[in-house]
Amino acid sequence: MSSLQAARRSMQCMLSRSNVRLVPVLGRICAGQGRFFQSASILRGTTSLIWNPNANAPIDTGITSSHWFSSKASAVLSTDIDSDSDDESRYFSELKDLNPRTLELLQKKGIDCMTDIQDKTWDAVVSGKDVLGKSRTGSGKTLAFLLPTLERLLQESNHTQCRMLIISPTRELASQIHKTVADLVKAQDGIQAQVLYGGVSKGADMKRFDRRKQPTIVTATPGRLLDHLENSWLNDRDQPFADCFNDSVDILVLDEMDRLLDLGFRQDIQRIISYLPEQPRQTLLFSATVPPSVQKEVQSYLQPDHLTVDCIQDEDPNLQTVKTVKQSHVIVPRDQMIAGVVQLIEHILVSSSSEKKNAKLMVFCNTTSQTTFLTQLFQTYLQNDPASSTTTRQPIVLELHSKLSQNSRSNTSERFRRSKSAILFTSDVSARGVDYPDVSHVIQVGCARDRETYIHRLGRTARAGKEGEGLVVLLPDELDALDGLLSGIEIPHNLELQQDLESTSSDNNSKRLERALDDWQVAEKGADCYRGMFGFYFQQFREWGMRKPADTVFDLINSFADQARLQERPTLSHKVLKQYGVLDHPSLSSRPASSYQGGSGFDQRRHHRSDFSGRGRGDQRRGNNESFGRKGGSDKKRNGGSAKGNRRRETRW
């Protein structure tokens, strides 16, 4: 090893232990000075770092990191080193079995040093061993399984059949992985890659397969792949599509394997595997989390002599997320659940603008209907204040969820990826693996379904060595779930932010919100959100062990209907009500339609200020059990019409 390599390795090791990130750069030793200088022009900027061995510390002059198509696949020098390990990560140039064309491509992309998960799994993967790899989001897991398996394939001559199958839980992640694969194989002769996912023509899929020459590497989502395996034929109709996989696949990769092996996908994965050749077959399982619910299942997919690499084994639970993410939560009472979210987002936009920073937000919602409602609401809310453009840069507002067409999903993903300032309201289709550069904030509306979902959502920010912030917006009813599901992860109550939100409420903003809620498109999506909230919270409250979930759920959704200024309560189907055993619940027939007035900001209910004074357990949780948002509120219609009095509305099924 040259003196330059030794110096660079020493630098990397020290920086790793000091939680400092460094982009691999060219360097030179200044003789007689006792200092190591590094400098480089890195894609978008320049950086320099000076190492002073006398001070035994690096002098960071402002490192700019860059990444290659996915910061998940990024190979900047990472801090993702096991707390119990003093091993030094290798450079790709040190790997004897790395194809020269692959190395050249990596170097062109500025990728020099392996991350921890890449280094610790390389030898096992390239030799054909089964591997279970666990590493934090953004730590380079994609390249950890792609690079060594590509080397295996390049060492063999059979490139006319499907040899490697990569399965991912979402279309967005499958598309992202495929782009990475395509970039890697374009420099290689004879190897082709294809991707299969729903939302596009099945016929178009088949045109990319030929009975004589098939793609060597296929990336797919479970549903579309299984559909093809069971129902599709190659173009000449004399050969089942399944024949492409029956005899040739000898590498299987499950990316985000915890999601693929849970109850939602497990049966599909087992049916897919039944179409693959019998063992021996190399199986690679990668994820940031391995929950207890899938730990036993994992072992049935791996050979007894498999390698397990856990890069976060002995670390604090907080470090399962990205270390540079500031995490906190705010609490909104039931009658402020809409206004609270809108006001929080606007506060971030205004603060970022005043600090001359780009605000790029991902807002995660627990249901598709909530995603569409908040998207339409916030788009309309921004449009209702033309004067705000003089003080605040208006970001684009986007939505992403499973009910959009594949073309819309792809266009939205690309638009958000390229935007410097934007708000993406999204369901959990964006929670895993998908990389969007420079996301400044991840906002989670409501408590995530489970610990793993929270971690993966949060992992969309603070990628490629950058900082980010995660905020959770909670109802009082969700606080116990936060403590239970996310125990060990420090998510403090952000009192300063809560107080800022209270102090910045204004009548003008309240009127803007009311005008937005009066929009017919917002109202239409609000009715869908009402129904979606019923099913989601009923199921969640049951799982969280709530004694009487029905009363709480109806209080929540009825309060939502009031705040959304819906003319009448949306109907719930007889089938759904029967499913949850609430056909005779008094809320269904004894409450009038909504006529909510006011309450569109954090400061609208001063007599309930205790809701904002702390996390609160007792009165805060049950202090808002009226079925309407305001105590003693008027029964007049929102347009100032006559009171409804005691008129009753029968529930329509």
NULOVO-197060 format. One record per residue (C-alpha): x, y, z; residue number from 1; residue in one letter. Coordinates in Angstrom, 3 decimals, m for minus. Layout:
<pts>
xx;yy;zz;dopa;guro
X;Y;Z;NUM;A
...
</pts>
This chain:
<pts>
xx;yy;zz;dopa;guro
0.000;0.000;0.000;1;M
1.390;3.431;m0.947;2;S
1.965;6.183;1.597;3;S
m0.904;8.095;0.038;4;L
m3.275;5.168;0.460;5;Q
m2.130;4.660;4.037;6;A
m2.682;8.301;4.861;7;A
m6.105;8.297;3.294;8;R
m7.103;5.157;5.163;9;R
m5.905;6.639;8.447;10;S
m7.939;9.723;7.716;11;M
m11.033;7.679;6.909;12;Q
m10.742;5.626;10.072;13;C
m10.409;8.654;12.326;14;M
m13.271;10.448;10.623;15;L
m15.521;7.425;10.921;16;S
m14.977;7.264;14.663;17;R
m15.541;11.005;14.937;18;S
m18.881;10.858;13.104;19;N
m17.516;13.034;10.298;20;V
m18.304;12.333;6.666;21;R
m15.756;12.813;3.899;22;L
m16.220;12.569;0.172;23;V
m13.352;10.585;m1.386;24;P
m10.965;12.994;m3.055;25;V
m7.480;13.248;m4.458;26;L
m4.771;14.062;m1.976;27;G
m1.171;14.957;m1.544;28;R
1.323;14.785;1.265;29;I
3.185;17.999;2.004;30;C
6.675;16.866;2.910;31;A
8.115;18.170;6.150;32;G
4.933;19.911;7.237;33;Q
3.345;17.089;9.180;34;G
0.012;17.841;7.554;35;R
m2.216;15.985;5.174;36;F
m4.142;18.086;2.668;37;F
m7.026;16.929;0.550;38;Q
m8.910;18.921;m2.026;39;S
m11.190;18.174;m4.910;40;A
m13.797;19.483;m7.244;41;S
m16.838;17.321;m6.540;42;I
m19.621;17.668;m9.067;43;L
m21.386;20.679;m7.598;44;R
m18.672;22.344;m5.580;45;G
m15.239;22.187;m4.044;46;T
m14.130;21.184;m0.608;47;T
m11.015;21.002;1.479;48;S
m10.011;19.340;4.687;49;L
m6.752;19.627;6.634;50;I
m5.470;16.944;8.971;51;W
m3.137;17.996;11.749;52;N
m1.586;14.972;13.457;53;P
m0.092;17.145;16.185;54;N
m3.565;18.197;17.248;55;A
m4.863;14.685;16.545;56;N
m7.984;16.180;14.997;57;A
m9.306;17.049;11.570;58;P
m9.942;20.645;10.605;59;I
m13.172;20.612;8.628;60;D
m13.410;23.536;6.225;61;T
m16.834;22.596;4.942;62;G
m17.233;19.329;3.135;63;I
m19.714;19.091;0.329;64;T
m21.050;15.586;m0.216;65;S
m22.498;14.252;m3.423;66;S
m24.114;10.993;m4.329;67;H
m24.728;8.715;m7.257;68;W
m28.357;8.434;m8.376;69;F
m29.410;7.361;m4.889;70;S
m28.041;8.418;m1.585;71;S
m29.204;5.037;m0.395;72;K
m26.608;3.664;m2.772;73;A
m24.186;6.433;m1.967;74;S
m20.677;5.483;m1.064;75;A
m19.453;8.581;0.664;76;V
m17.366;7.713;3.661;77;L
m20.061;6.849;6.123;78;S
m20.305;6.873;9.896;79;T
m22.272;3.647;9.723;80;D
m19.571;1.714;11.579;81;I
m20.566;m0.864;14.145;82;D
m19.878;0.500;17.592;83;S
m17.973;m2.629;18.480;84;D
m15.877;m2.696;15.312;85;S
m12.512;m1.077;14.716;86;D
m12.254;m2.512;11.198;87;D
m11.392;m0.081;8.441;88;E
m13.545;m0.084;5.324;89;S
m11.756;m0.951;2.099;90;R
m11.488;1.065;m1.062;91;Y
m13.102;m0.388;m4.165;92;F
m9.728;m0.182;m5.893;93;S
m8.380;m2.746;m3.405;94;E
m10.863;m5.429;m4.473;95;L
m9.086;m7.968;m6.651;96;K
m12.327;m9.394;m8.047;97;D
m13.871;m6.066;m9.108;98;L
m14.323;m5.697;m12.849;99;N
m12.189;m2.831;m14.262;100;P
m15.177;m1.316;m16.086;101;R
m17.199;m1.294;m12.874;102;T
m14.323;0.330;m10.992;103;L
m13.970;2.964;m13.696;104;E
m17.685;3.745;m13.491;105;L
m17.529;4.064;m9.699;106;L
m14.558;6.401;m9.913;107;Q
m16.337;8.566;m12.475;108;K
m19.223;8.855;m10.036;109;K
m16.872;9.872;m7.232;110;G
m17.347;6.622;m5.327;111;I
m14.115;5.469;m3.752;112;D
m14.525;3.880;m0.344;113;C
m16.943;1.135;0.657;114;M
m19.494;1.774;3.362;115;T
m19.619;m0.558;6.333;116;D
m22.450;m2.733;5.022;117;I
m20.790;m2.960;1.598;118;Q
m17.415;m3.932;3.040;119;D
m18.689;m6.511;5.524;120;K
m20.930;m8.317;3.044;121;T
m18.717;m8.204;m0.063;122;W
m16.666;m11.374;0.383;123;D
m19.679;m13.488;1.327;124;A
m21.889;m12.221;m1.496;125;V
m19.258;m12.477;m4.217;126;V
m18.528;m16.064;m3.157;127;S
m22.214;m17.055;m3.415;128;G
m23.034;m17.214;0.288;129;K
m26.473;m16.307;1.678;130;D
m26.492;m13.001;3.570;131;V
m28.812;m11.200;5.973;132;L
m27.774;m7.536;6.036;133;G
m29.109;m4.933;8.434;134;K
m27.974;m1.340;8.198;135;S
m29.474;2.098;8.669;136;R
m31.321;3.925;5.927;137;T
m28.988;5.702;3.547;138;G
m26.021;3.430;4.303;139;S
m25.504;1.980;0.818;140;G
m27.447;m1.284;0.981;141;K
m28.402;m1.166;m2.702;142;T
m24.807;m1.232;m3.905;143;L
m24.029;m3.761;m1.172;144;A
m26.013;m6.414;m3.026;145;F
m25.698;m5.108;m6.595;146;L
m21.936;m4.776;m6.994;147;L
m20.804;m8.211;m5.749;148;P
m23.626;m10.066;m7.517;149;T
m22.778;m8.263;m10.750;150;L
m19.201;m9.476;m10.361;151;E
m20.480;m13.033;m9.966;152;R
m22.473;m12.732;m13.166;153;L
m19.589;m11.181;m15.098;154;L
m17.360;m14.122;m14.224;155;Q
m19.801;m16.474;m15.967;156;E
m20.787;m16.702;m19.613;157;S
m24.538;m17.359;m19.345;158;N
m26.124;m13.947;m19.911;159;H
m29.055;m15.007;m22.099;160;T
m31.263;m16.140;m19.210;161;Q
m32.626;m14.479;m16.102;162;C
m30.014;m15.127;m13.442;163;R
m30.842;m12.588;m10.757;164;M
m34.242;m11.593;m9.368;165;L
m34.597;m8.526;m7.127;166;I
m37.935;m8.018;m5.369;167;I
m38.926;m4.748;m3.691;168;S
m42.216;m3.816;m1.985;169;P
m43.027;m0.633;m3.931;170;T
m42.969;0.541;m7.523;171;R
m40.926;3.596;m6.612;172;E
m38.169;1.531;m5.018;173;L
m38.223;m1.027;m7.833;174;A
m37.821;1.754;m10.388;175;S
m34.974;3.302;m8.436;176;Q
m33.120;m0.005;m8.089;177;I
m33.576;m0.709;m11.797;178;H
m32.066;2.648;m12.738;179;K
m29.040;1.826;m10.604;180;T
m28.730;m1.622;m12.188;181;V
m29.084;m0.181;m15.688;182;A
m26.337;2.339;m15.021;183;D
m24.037;m0.413;m13.775;184;L
m24.597;m2.856;m16.639;185;V
m24.507;m0.405;m19.533;186;K
m20.708;m0.590;m19.449;187;A
m20.799;m4.395;m19.612;188;Q
m21.280;m6.509;m22.716;189;D
m24.176;m8.936;m22.885;190;G
m25.903;m8.160;m19.585;191;I
m29.373;m6.636;m19.751;192;Q
m31.780;m5.513;m17.037;193;A
m35.550;m5.059;m16.912;194;Q
m38.117;m3.970;m14.346;195;V
m41.669;m5.207;m13.737;196;L
m44.291;m3.345;m11.707;197;Y
m47.975;m2.576;m11.848;198;G
m49.616;0.406;m13.457;199;G
m48.184;m0.248;m16.927;200;V
m49.324;m2.541;m19.723;201;S
m48.599;m6.218;m19.194;202;K
m48.132;m6.497;m22.936;203;G
m45.382;m3.892;m22.777;204;A
m43.683;m6.022;m20.128;205;D
m43.734;m9.062;m22.381;206;M
m42.148;m7.206;m25.291;207;K
m39.004;m6.880;m23.198;208;R
m38.704;m10.651;m22.871;209;F
m37.719;m13.019;m25.648;210;D
m37.663;m16.793;m25.516;211;R
m34.127;m16.811;m26.922;212;R
m32.605;m13.959;m24.915;213;K
m33.959;m12.749;m21.625;214;Q
m32.750;m9.996;m19.280;215;P
m30.019;m11.168;m16.940;216;T
m31.268;m9.089;m14.000;217;I
m34.959;m8.498;m13.277;218;V
m36.259;m6.113;m10.618;219;T
m39.941;m6.482;m9.737;220;A
m42.709;m5.817;m7.270;221;T
m44.420;m8.948;m5.897;222;P
m47.898;m8.384;m7.337;223;G
m46.933;m7.771;m10.949;224;R
m44.294;m10.520;m10.953;225;L
m46.693;m13.102;m9.537;226;L
m49.364;m12.081;m12.053;227;D
m46.945;m12.712;m14.911;228;H
m45.694;m15.991;m13.467;229;L
m49.220;m17.353;m13.149;230;E
m50.911;m15.893;m16.215;231;N
m48.537;m14.575;m18.879;232;S
m46.987;m16.116;m21.971;233;W
m44.121;m14.973;m24.128;234;L
m45.038;m13.205;m27.342;235;N
m45.281;m16.295;m29.515;236;D
m47.732;m17.818;m27.002;237;R
m45.996;m21.178;m26.956;238;D
m43.964;m20.685;m23.797;239;Q
m45.187;m19.645;m20.341;240;P
m43.521;m16.579;m18.862;241;F
m42.588;m18.648;m15.804;242;A
m40.092;m20.565;m17.939;243;D
m37.871;m17.473;m17.835;244;C
m37.292;m18.188;m14.154;245;F
m37.839;m21.926;m13.682;246;N
m34.350;m23.140;m14.518;247;D
m32.010;m20.178;m14.425;248;S
m32.453;m17.883;m11.415;249;V
m29.702;m18.570;m8.918;250;D
m29.613;m15.206;m7.087;251;I
m32.664;m13.921;m5.190;252;L
m32.619;m10.532;m3.456;253;V
m35.363;m9.302;m1.131;254;L
m34.800;m5.587;m0.567;255;D
m36.690;m4.137;2.412;256;E
m37.183;m7.767;3.347;257;M
m39.000;m6.999;6.606;258;D
m41.863;m5.534;4.572;259;R
m41.768;m8.375;2.045;260;L
m41.887;m11.075;4.709;261;L
m44.663;m9.617;6.842;262;D
m48.223;m10.869;6.519;263;L
m49.041;m8.496;3.672;264;G
m46.568;m9.968;1.169;265;F
m45.447;m13.258;2.696;266;R
m47.761;m15.546;0.738;267;Q
m46.931;m13.818;m2.549;268;D
m43.199;m14.216;m1.893;269;I
m43.641;m17.903;m1.115;270;Q
m45.625;m18.431;m4.327;271;R
m42.989;m16.585;m6.351;272;I
m40.218;m18.732;m4.885;273;I
m42.146;m21.856;m5.882;274;S
m41.486;m20.877;m9.515;275;Y
m37.725;m20.587;m8.981;276;L
m35.200;m23.429;m9.228;277;P
m34.643;m25.580;m6.196;278;E
m31.651;m24.886;m3.997;279;Q
m28.761;m24.290;m4.197;280;P
m29.675;m20.657;m4.756;281;R
m28.090;m17.583;m3.242;282;Q
m30.535;m15.530;m1.179;283;T
m29.750;m11.999;m0.014;284;L
m32.005;m10.239;2.487;285;L
m31.436;m6.543;3.245;286;F
m33.286;m4.009;5.374;287;S
m32.840;m1.307;7.975;288;A
m35.093;m3.153;10.418;289;T
m35.783;m6.769;11.307;290;V
m38.834;m6.781;13.611;291;P
m39.575;m9.781;15.850;292;P
m42.582;m10.657;13.676;293;S
m40.325;m11.746;10.799;294;V
m37.183;m12.941;12.595;295;Q
m38.210;m16.609;12.550;296;K
m39.496;m16.353;8.997;297;E
m36.144;m14.995;7.830;298;V
m34.293;m18.155;8.798;299;Q
m36.414;m20.324;6.505;300;S
m35.146;m18.412;3.464;301;Y
m31.438;m18.753;4.258;302;L
m28.927;m21.586;4.219;303;Q
m27.701;m22.696;7.667;304;P
m24.221;m21.320;6.968;305;D
m25.480;m17.859;5.967;306;H
m23.728;m14.691;7.070;307;L
m25.544;m12.153;9.243;308;T
m24.203;m8.602;9.157;309;V
m25.816;m6.234;11.649;310;D
m24.254;m2.799;11.436;311;C
m26.467;m1.375;14.192;312;I
m26.499;m4.360;16.528;313;Q
m25.305;m2.743;19.731;314;D
m26.227;0.844;19.061;315;E
m28.845;2.972;20.752;316;D
m32.307;2.659;19.112;317;P
m32.008;6.286;18.056;318;N
m29.153;5.284;15.772;319;L
m31.369;2.939;13.766;320;Q
m32.427;6.206;12.208;321;T
m30.004;8.688;10.753;322;V
m27.845;10.306;13.405;323;K
m28.171;13.777;11.955;324;T
m31.987;13.895;12.180;325;V
m33.448;16.093;14.873;326;K
m36.612;14.343;16.056;327;Q
m39.522;15.808;18.025;328;S
m43.298;15.863;18.263;329;H
m46.075;18.393;18.702;330;V
m49.561;17.781;20.075;331;I
m52.785;19.062;18.559;332;V
m56.154;18.659;20.301;333;P
m58.924;16.918;18.446;334;R
m60.617;20.122;17.374;335;D
m57.380;21.447;15.849;336;Q
m56.228;18.411;13.864;337;M
m56.623;20.125;10.488;338;I
m55.502;23.615;11.454;339;A
m52.530;22.236;13.362;340;G
m51.059;20.450;10.343;341;V
m51.592;23.412;8.005;342;V
m50.122;25.852;10.471;343;Q
m47.081;23.659;11.136;344;L
m46.271;23.408;7.429;345;I
m46.726;27.136;6.903;346;E
m44.505;27.851;9.913;347;H
m41.716;25.748;8.380;348;I
m42.096;27.509;5.023;349;L
m41.937;30.972;6.568;350;V
m39.006;30.070;8.846;351;S
m37.053;28.542;5.975;352;S
m37.708;31.567;3.787;353;S
m36.522;33.989;6.472;354;S
m33.338;31.939;6.853;355;E
m32.924;31.800;3.053;356;K
m33.110;28.008;3.091;357;K
m35.005;25.691;0.790;358;N
m37.926;23.906;2.409;359;A
m38.381;20.460;0.897;360;K
m40.975;18.591;2.936;361;L
m42.298;15.053;2.907;362;M
m45.602;14.794;4.779;363;V
m46.488;11.165;5.545;364;F
m50.147;10.274;6.033;365;C
m51.587;7.018;7.356;366;N
m54.284;6.664;4.688;367;T
m54.574;7.457;0.997;368;T
m57.699;9.541;1.595;369;S
m55.878;11.679;4.156;370;Q
m53.079;12.182;1.635;371;T
m55.446;13.426;m1.073;372;T
m57.383;15.632;1.356;373;F
m54.331;17.405;2.755;374;L
m52.880;17.851;m0.732;375;T
m56.032;19.496;m2.079;376;Q
m56.474;21.541;1.087;377;L
m52.965;22.945;1.107;378;F
m52.959;23.675;m2.619;379;Q
m56.173;25.649;m2.179;380;T
m54.901;27.293;1.003;381;Y
m51.827;28.647;m0.779;382;L
m53.892;29.836;m3.731;383;Q
m56.141;31.809;m1.378;384;N
m53.302;34.130;m0.381;385;D
m51.778;35.726;m3.504;386;P
m50.062;38.360;m1.378;387;A
m48.009;35.711;0.392;388;S
m45.853;35.266;m2.704;389;S
m44.200;38.583;m1.919;390;T
m42.925;37.343;1.422;391;T
m42.693;33.584;1.042;392;T
m41.527;31.499;m1.868;393;R
m44.460;29.294;m2.752;394;Q
m43.365;25.667;m3.114;395;P
m45.022;23.226;m5.452;396;I
m47.474;20.878;m3.722;397;V
m47.520;17.238;m4.840;398;L
m49.212;14.001;m3.837;399;E
m48.066;10.404;m4.132;400;L
m50.001;7.262;m3.238;401;H
m50.956;3.864;m4.596;402;S
m54.205;4.948;m6.265;403;K
m52.460;7.192;m8.773;404;L
m51.597;5.837;m12.200;405;S
m48.044;4.632;m12.641;406;Q
m47.342;7.465;m15.047;407;N
m48.520;9.998;m12.461;408;S
m46.464;8.346;m9.731;409;R
m43.326;8.348;m11.852;410;S
m43.790;11.966;m12.928;411;N
m44.496;13.100;m9.377;412;T
m41.446;11.286;m8.022;413;S
m39.197;12.812;m10.649;414;E
m40.641;16.284;m10.177;415;R
m40.147;16.162;m6.414;416;F
m36.671;14.695;m6.829;417;R
m35.609;17.636;m8.994;418;R
m37.314;20.345;m6.944;419;S
m35.382;22.506;m4.535;420;K
m38.476;23.622;m2.632;421;S
m41.598;21.456;m2.569;422;A
m44.135;19.680;m0.373;423;I
m44.905;16.030;m1.058;424;L
m47.962;14.629;0.713;425;F
m47.527;10.885;0.529;426;T
m48.665;7.546;1.830;427;S
m46.143;4.882;2.785;428;D
m45.338;4.088;m0.855;429;V
m42.530;6.617;m0.284;430;S
m41.412;5.313;3.086;431;A
m38.869;2.696;2.060;432;R
m35.664;3.004;0.144;433;G
m36.733;5.766;m2.220;434;V
m34.229;8.595;m2.381;435;D
m35.161;12.241;m2.798;436;Y
m32.191;14.610;m2.481;437;P
m32.130;17.403;0.084;438;D
m35.361;16.671;1.962;439;V
m35.257;19.161;4.837;440;S
m38.220;17.918;6.892;441;H
m40.169;14.709;7.328;442;V
m43.556;15.328;8.942;443;I
m45.604;12.354;10.099;444;Q
m49.291;13.142;10.583;445;V
m50.348;10.794;13.354;446;G
m48.448;7.950;14.935;447;C
m46.977;5.468;12.460;448;A
m48.481;1.990;12.326;449;R
m45.341;0.444;13.799;450;D
m41.764;1.140;14.785;451;R
m40.306;0.052;11.455;452;E
m42.559;2.397;9.481;453;T
m41.491;5.339;11.639;454;Y
m37.807;4.561;11.110;455;I
m38.119;4.140;7.358;456;H
m40.160;7.315;6.976;457;R
m37.626;9.317;8.943;458;L
m34.860;7.894;6.792;459;G
m36.033;9.979;3.823;460;R
m34.221;13.004;5.272;461;T
m30.625;13.576;6.411;462;A
m29.216;11.528;3.570;463;R
m25.756;11.764;1.994;464;A
m24.342;13.415;5.104;465;G
m26.827;16.277;5.217;466;K
m28.964;17.397;8.120;467;E
m32.702;16.971;8.403;468;G
m35.576;17.250;10.846;469;E
m38.368;14.854;11.709;470;G
m41.639;16.021;13.275;471;L
m44.596;13.942;14.423;472;V
m48.022;15.587;14.750;473;V
m49.990;13.721;17.404;474;L
m53.479;13.736;18.814;475;L
m53.643;13.333;22.605;476;P
m55.092;9.846;22.045;477;D
m51.886;8.770;20.298;478;E
m49.369;9.655;23.007;479;L
m49.392;6.264;24.706;480;D
m48.833;4.612;21.333;481;A
m45.827;6.862;20.763;482;L
m44.329;5.715;24.053;483;D
m45.110;2.059;23.374;484;G
m44.313;1.587;19.690;485;L
m41.284;3.853;19.714;486;L
m39.876;3.137;23.153;487;S
m36.157;3.793;23.306;488;G
m36.237;6.374;20.517;489;I
m36.058;9.872;21.897;490;E
m38.789;11.975;20.300;491;I
m39.196;14.877;22.741;492;P
m42.120;17.240;22.893;493;H
m41.115;20.352;20.941;494;N
m42.430;22.973;23.336;495;L
m40.640;25.819;21.592;496;E
m42.240;24.984;18.265;497;L
m45.621;24.481;19.916;498;Q
m45.400;27.928;21.502;499;Q
m44.307;29.460;18.198;500;D
m47.333;27.954;16.495;501;L
m49.647;29.386;19.129;502;E
m48.119;32.838;18.984;503;S
m48.199;33.074;15.185;504;T
m51.879;32.173;14.748;505;S
m53.866;34.949;13.127;506;S
m57.433;35.694;12.132;507;D
m56.234;36.168;8.561;508;N
m54.842;32.636;8.425;509;N
m58.032;31.277;9.992;510;S
m60.136;32.923;7.300;511;K
m57.806;31.616;4.597;512;R
m58.239;28.112;5.965;513;L
m62.017;28.487;6.121;514;E
m62.094;29.642;2.496;515;R
m59.971;26.664;1.506;516;A
m62.228;24.252;3.390;517;L
m65.279;25.719;1.642;518;D
m63.884;24.669;m1.737;519;D
m66.029;21.855;m3.161;520;W
m63.028;19.732;m4.137;521;Q
m61.605;19.983;m0.636;522;V
m64.994;19.076;0.832;523;A
m65.291;16.057;m1.453;524;E
m61.904;14.745;m0.389;525;K
m62.708;15.611;3.229;526;G
m65.657;13.202;3.118;527;A
m63.366;10.434;1.863;528;D
m60.860;11.256;4.586;529;C
m63.626;10.959;7.210;530;Y
m64.353;7.397;6.081;531;R
m60.677;6.502;5.897;532;G
m60.051;7.797;9.410;533;M
m62.849;5.606;10.757;534;F
m61.270;2.374;9.560;535;G
m57.703;3.360;10.350;536;F
m58.258;4.564;13.903;537;Y
m60.686;1.781;14.780;538;F
m58.081;m0.798;13.846;539;Q
m55.207;1.084;15.473;540;Q
m57.007;1.772;18.742;541;F
m57.907;m1.895;19.004;542;R
m54.297;m2.910;18.444;543;E
m53.151;m0.379;21.021;544;W
m55.482;m1.940;23.592;545;G
m57.980;0.898;23.978;546;M
m60.983;m0.297;26.007;547;R
m63.767;1.498;24.137;548;K
m62.387;2.435;20.738;549;P
m65.803;3.097;19.164;550;A
m66.579;6.123;21.326;551;D
m63.159;7.631;20.742;552;T
m63.210;6.961;17.001;553;V
m66.605;8.576;16.505;554;F
m65.546;11.566;18.583;555;D
m62.444;11.938;16.407;556;L
m64.098;11.639;13.019;557;I
m67.069;13.786;13.997;558;N
m64.698;16.475;15.219;559;S
m62.874;16.181;11.907;560;F
m66.153;16.621;9.994;561;A
m66.856;19.775;11.978;562;D
m63.409;21.230;11.317;563;Q
m63.604;20.306;7.642;564;A
m66.834;22.342;7.515;565;R
m68.707;19.501;5.850;566;L
m72.386;20.255;5.275;567;Q
m73.341;16.869;6.682;568;E
m71.664;13.846;8.133;569;R
m70.410;11.491;5.416;570;P
m72.144;8.138;5.305;571;T
m70.490;4.931;6.461;572;L
m71.470;1.727;4.719;573;S
m73.594;m0.875;6.470;574;H
m70.902;m3.466;5.737;575;K
m68.173;m1.429;7.445;576;V
m70.309;m0.623;10.477;577;L
m71.242;m4.280;10.847;578;K
m67.610;m5.317;10.494;579;Q
m66.656;m3.179;13.487;580;Y
m69.783;m4.027;15.467;581;G
m71.126;m0.479;15.740;582;V
m74.415;m0.618;13.821;583;L
m76.304;0.662;16.855;584;D
m73.813;3.256;18.046;585;H
m75.651;6.442;19.134;586;P
m73.344;8.657;17.064;587;S
m74.914;7.291;13.894;588;L
m78.408;8.680;14.390;589;S
m78.533;11.225;17.190;590;S
m76.102;13.901;16.019;591;R
m76.938;16.805;13.673;592;P
m74.881;17.650;10.621;593;A
m71.786;19.768;11.074;594;S
m71.989;23.528;11.407;595;S
m68.516;24.210;12.710;596;Y
m67.472;27.844;12.970;597;Q
m64.052;29.165;13.894;598;G
m61.353;27.135;15.558;599;G
m59.077;27.310;12.545;600;S
m55.883;28.108;14.379;601;G
m53.807;27.153;17.394;602;F
m55.001;30.172;19.372;603;D
m58.741;29.811;18.761;604;Q
m59.507;28.047;22.035;605;R
m57.714;29.808;24.854;606;R
m59.693;27.951;27.504;607;H
m58.026;24.755;26.276;608;H
m54.483;26.094;26.418;609;R
m53.567;23.145;28.644;610;S
m53.597;21.069;25.461;611;D
m50.349;22.777;24.485;612;F
m48.575;23.038;27.816;613;S
m46.917;19.642;27.760;614;G
m47.337;16.064;26.778;615;R
m50.020;15.751;29.399;616;G
m51.733;12.535;30.328;617;R
m55.001;12.907;32.262;618;G
m57.308;15.739;31.252;619;D
m55.537;16.477;28.015;620;Q
m56.387;13.090;26.627;621;R
m60.094;13.139;27.428;622;R
m60.756;16.860;27.660;623;G
m62.147;17.116;24.162;624;N
m64.723;14.359;24.110;625;N
m67.529;16.492;22.777;626;E
m68.585;15.236;19.401;627;S
m68.211;18.760;18.008;628;F
m65.134;20.947;18.029;629;G
m66.385;23.877;20.157;630;R
m68.165;23.798;23.482;631;K
m71.407;25.678;23.252;632;G
m70.873;26.195;19.518;633;G
m73.554;27.641;17.276;634;S
m75.862;25.404;15.283;635;D
m75.962;27.859;12.401;636;K
m74.781;26.876;8.982;637;K
m71.364;28.096;7.926;638;R
m72.931;30.577;5.487;639;N
m74.866;32.279;8.224;640;G
m78.181;30.514;7.551;641;G
m80.775;29.456;10.073;642;S
m80.034;27.154;12.945;643;A
m80.649;23.475;12.575;644;K
m82.072;23.229;16.073;645;G
m82.676;19.673;17.168;646;N
m83.219;18.357;13.629;647;R
m81.919;14.795;13.371;648;R
m80.358;13.219;10.317;649;R
m80.752;9.509;9.766;650;E
m77.623;7.606;8.917;651;T
m77.579;6.577;5.255;652;R
m75.924;3.273;4.417;653;W
</pts>
